Amino acid sequence: MISYCPRPLLLTDPMRGWVHAFALAEQFETSRLGIITRHNAVRGPAAQCFTDCLLQEIRRRARSAAQKDSELFDELDVLY
């Protein structure tokens, strides 16, 4: 079976070891994930907690010496 998926997904536990990437000549558009809010809107407590926890986890794993974390952040560009 052949499929397209984001490269960081190949580093997850369910795909590690049995899914393999093929180098293609074609290039795909880079994807970005962001958190957006309305202009001048105040986030609710749940939204603020989610954002804070997400950024804390990203920062923690970006500094981690664990092999899985370093492989993941070799594939990602974190803009915050």
N, C-alpha and C positions, 0 to 999 in steps of 0.2 A: 504494500500500500504506500502511496506517496501523498503527502499533504504539505500544506504551508502552515507554519506556526512561528510565533516570535522566538528568536534564539534563546532568550532567558528561560523559556518554558522547557527547553531541552535539559536544563540543569536541575529540574525538580525531581524529587524522589520517584514518582511514578514513571518517569520517562528515562531516568538515568540508567545507562547500561544496555538498553534494548532498542532505543530510537537513535538513529544516526543521521547526521546532516550531510547533504550533498552540496558541494560548491557549484553555484550556478553563475552563468555569465550575466543573467538578468539581475537588475537591482530593483528592490522594492522601496517604497517610500518609508522613511523613518517614522515610527509612531511615537506619540507623546501621551502621557497620562498626566492630568492636572486636576487640581481642586479649584473650582470656580465658585464665586458668590456674586450676588448682585452688588452693584456699586453702592457704597456707604451702608451696606447691610451688616448687621451684627449677627455673628453666628450664635446659634443656640448652644446651650451647655453640651448637648450630645454631639453636635457637629464639631465644637471646639475640642472636646475630649478626643474624638476620632482623629482629627487633624494632629493634635499634639502627640497622641500615641503612635500614629503613622510616622511622623517625622522622627520621633525618638527611636523607633525601631529601625528606620533607614539609617540614621546616624550610628546606632550601635552596631549594625551589621556591616556598615561601610568601614568601620575601624577594626572589625573582627579579624583575627588571624586564622580562623577556621577555613579550611580548603574550600568548602561549599560556598561560603560567603565571598571569598576572594574570587572564585570563578564567576559568581553571579555579578559582582561589581566590576569585573573585567568586561562584561557584556553591556553594562548599563552606564549611562551618563545621568547623574543625579543633579538636577538644577533646582536648588532651593536657597 
